[in-house]
Amino acid sequence: NQTVKVDKTAPSCNSTGGKNNWTNQNVRITGYCSDSGSGCVNANVYTIFTGNTNTTTASPGTVRDNAGNTRVCPANQTVRIDKRAPSCTSSGGSSSWTNKSITLTGKCSDLGGSGASGCTGNATRTYSTDTNTRNASPGTVYDRAGNSTTCPANQTVRVDKTAPRCTTSGSTGK
């Protein structure tokens, strides 16, 4: 008497773990195996994405049952990783003195994974009080993945809002 077990049906797999939002962290997607025949060799498989990635077709890998049947897990996961900080150029300063406020602008540019429109905005800083500096920065810029860069502190700001003082001498004018 012999028991014969035959399993010609590949296991099934459900892929999870992807996200539509940008991140600057590693992303792990998992494929969960299920098999009503001989059972899965492992309960799940996974892939970890560690570098700049922008895909909507990520698969965690291939699952296998105990009879040797395999199935590639669905490639339906979105992974968006941007680990490269944006760049910034500073402008708006002047070496000339003024009695008006000066606003510096830090223009954000992002060539990382989150793309040309990856910046969340530009940085601005307004100087409206007496200031005399050659190393002013407009601030910090951010991309959609959470990476940041401090804009260069290379702007000259010279604001003088203090009225001059006038003194008179002791002449009576007779």
CORPE-V532743 format. One record per residue. N is the residue number from 1. RES is the residue in three letters. SS is DSSP state (2 for helix, 1 for strand, 0 for the rest). PSI is psi in whole degrees, 0 to 359 (NA if undefined). BURIAL is I if it has 24 or more other C-alpha atoms within 12 Angstrom, else O. Layout:
n->(N/N)
res->(RES/RES)
ss->(SS/SS)
psi->(PSI/PSI)
burial->(BURIAL/BURIAL)
//
This chain:
n->(1/2/3/4/5/6/7/8/9/10/11/12/13/14/15/16/17/18/19/20/21/22/23/24/25/26/27/28/29/30/31/32/33/34/35/36/37/38/39/40/41/42/43/44/45/46/47/48/49/50/51/52/53/54/55/56/57/58/59/60/61/62/63/64/65/66/67/68/69/70/71/72/73/74/75/76/77/78/79/80/81/82/83/84/85/86/87/88/89/90/91/92/93/94/95/96/97/98/99/100/101/102/103/104/105/106/107/108/109/110/111/112/113/114/115/116/117/118/119/120/121/122/123/124/125/126/127/128/129/130/131/132/133/134/135/136/137/138/139/140/141/142/143/144/145/146/147/148/149/150/151/152/153/154/155/156/157/158/159/160/161/162/163/164/165/166/167/168/169/170/171/172/173/174)
res->(ASN/GLN/THR/VAL/LYS/VAL/ASP/LYS/THR/ALA/PRO/SER/CYS/ASN/SER/THR/GLY/GLY/LYS/ASN/ASN/TRP/THR/ASN/GLN/ASN/VAL/ARG/ILE/THR/GLY/TYR/CYS/SER/ASP/SER/GLY/SER/GLY/CYS/VAL/ASN/ALA/ASN/VAL/TYR/THR/ILE/PHE/THR/GLY/ASN/THR/ASN/THR/THR/THR/ALA/SER/PRO/GLY/THR/VAL/ARG/ASP/ASN/ALA/GLY/ASN/THR/ARG/VAL/CYS/PRO/ALA/ASN/GLN/THR/VAL/ARG/ILE/ASP/LYS/ARG/ALA/PRO/SER/CYS/THR/SER/SER/GLY/GLY/SER/SER/SER/TRP/THR/ASN/LYS/SER/ILE/THR/LEU/THR/GLY/LYS/CYS/SER/ASP/LEU/GLY/GLY/SER/GLY/ALA/SER/GLY/CYS/THR/GLY/ASN/ALA/THR/ARG/THR/TYR/SER/THR/ASP/THR/ASN/THR/ARG/ASN/ALA/SER/PRO/GLY/THR/VAL/TYR/ASP/ARG/ALA/GLY/ASN/SER/THR/THR/CYS/PRO/ALA/ASN/GLN/THR/VAL/ARG/VAL/ASP/LYS/THR/ALA/PRO/ARG/CYS/THR/THR/SER/GLY/SER/THR/GLY/LYS)
ss->(0/0/0/0/0/0/0/0/0/0/0/1/1/1/1/1/0/0/0/0/0/0/1/0/0/0/1/1/1/1/1/1/1/1/0/0/0/0/0/1/0/0/0/1/1/1/1/1/1/0/0/0/1/1/1/1/1/1/0/0/0/1/1/1/1/0/0/0/0/1/1/1/0/0/0/0/1/1/1/1/1/0/0/0/0/0/1/1/1/1/1/0/0/0/0/0/0/1/0/0/0/1/1/1/1/1/1/1/1/0/0/0/0/0/0/0/0/0/1/0/0/0/1/1/1/1/1/0/0/0/1/1/1/1/1/1/0/0/0/1/1/1/1/0/0/0/0/1/1/1/0/0/0/0/1/1/1/1/1/0/0/0/0/0/0/0/0/0/0/0/0/0/0/0)
psi->(124/142/126/125/124/130/107/5/127/149/168/162/139/121/137/169/345/160/148/335/149/147/162/18/162/151/131/124/144/142/120/121/141/141/120/353/257/352/159/144/312/149/331/164/159/159/137/125/127/345/180/124/141/92/152/9/44/138/141/348/208/133/155/141/174/347/358/0/143/158/133/129/150/136/67/19/140/129/122/102/131/108/3/126/149/169/166/139/135/144/170/348/170/144/354/146/146/159/13/163/150/131/124/147/135/110/121/140/132/114/5/191/334/2/180/327/23/344/145/350/176/164/143/148/130/132/115/7/171/122/139/95/153/4/53/144/144/348/214/141/154/150/174/345/355/2/150/159/135/129/150/139/68/19/141/132/124/100/128/104/7/126/145/156/141/124/149/152/174/26/136/342/22/NA)
burial->(O/O/O/O/O/O/O/O/O/I/I/I/I/I/I/I/I/I/I/O/I/I/I/I/O/O/I/I/I/I/I/I/I/I/I/O/O/O/I/I/O/O/O/I/I/I/I/O/I/O/O/I/I/I/I/O/O/I/I/I/I/I/I/I/I/I/O/O/I/I/I/I/I/I/I/I/I/I/I/I/I/I/I/I/I/I/I/I/I/I/I/I/I/I/O/O/O/O/O/O/O/I/I/I/I/I/I/I/I/I/O/I/I/I/I/O/O/I/I/I/I/I/I/I/I/I/I/O/O/O/I/I/O/O/O/I/I/I/I/I/I/I/I/I/I/I/I/I/I/I/I/I/I/I/I/I/I/I/I/O/O/O/O/O/O/O/O/O/O/O/O/O/O/O)
//
